[in-house]
């Protein structure tokens, strides 16, 4: 039966990456909290790091809305679920507004905004520009007739310049300007090879965000933002009916080395009966009592020595997997299960549950959206079943596996990848369990079966 989500909302977009979307989004989120509003935050696309910033800013989990990974109907369900009971929802777009799959706008921030019926506010980096901004605004508004761009925020511009050009820009572009953020040199977020550093690594993050919020409160038109958010049309969606929960305990690696997870995927495991137990491969000496383990992605290469020196954890995980503990390991988690991590001058011993080693390279490896199709029955699915996935890593291994056939989302390129058995999936591809809920159901079922067998007399 159809339901409706009526939460006011808007999506913050930009012409390209580097325009300041995350900075402006965090400023607005914290300023909305100062106004005592209940806020939901979302990020379009597969990025793990930006939602971490949102989450620390608002004190609640931010969620990804990725059309390729989760599908259109599931995106509506997930938006409605996470926006329920909130005063306003703020969505941050990925890349440029129209940048989608291949040479199309499919799965872009524009496509996400259309899917969840969110009006759009365009963020422009105004440094070194004047009247040309009007041409840019007008071009983005008219490029697609249903762009729904209703306002503009100018980033990196001083107050005098903003006030001088505001009237002519609004007249020429026929679009309301909603304020600006001035240059704030001490409020930038550092980057590394996979994008921004994680939010937990920035010691003065709260100070930075408070400065951003103060600037936003002084220079943005929040009444205008609220008015635009309230123009969002009701979003119809059909809730998904899940099977009866199957109780089990899943240990999830959660620390500085392993932190890339989709919260909605973890929530799905919980809805299917799993109790999530967090642990740290860096500092804990053994696995918590569990019926399955989930090793997500992250930055294990930055903590190679610490992971090697925690021999107790490496041994505990190796032995548990050898005895059939169900395991889901993706990207960094997969790397950790290999025998070694190699650098130019030394080798670090890791878990050794899988043969082979991994190493860093000078560029992205097999980057982008893919579709995975199983070549054999495994813990997640039957041979021939598939799930959308994503690869984004600078490392490579000597043993990437052959259990799945991967095809680029654009159709241009294919390869084999992943290790899969009745008890394990391990490989470089990340996937969102909402992309094929049966994968999550089967993983929980295997963990519950493991729990049942462990409870029987030996």
Secondary structure by P-SEA (a helix, b strand, c coil): cbbbbbcccbbbbcccccccaaaaaaaaaaaaaaaccbbbbbbccccccaaaaaaaaccbbbbbbccccccaaaaaaaaaaaaccccbbbbbbcccccccccccccccaaaaaaaabbbbbbbbcccccccaaaaaaaaaaaccccccccbbbbccccaaaaaacaaaaaaaaccccccccccccccbbbbccccccccccccaaaaaaaaaaaaaaacccaaaaaaaaaaccbbbbbbbbbccbbbbbbbbbcccccccccaaaaaaaaaabbbbbbbbcccccccccccbbbbbbcccccaaaaaaaaaaaaaaaaaaaaaccbbbbcaaaaaaacccccccccccccccccccccccccccccccbbbbbbccccccccccbbbbbccccccccccccccbbbbcccccbbbbbbbbccccccccbbbbccccaaaaaaaaaaaaaaaaaaaccc
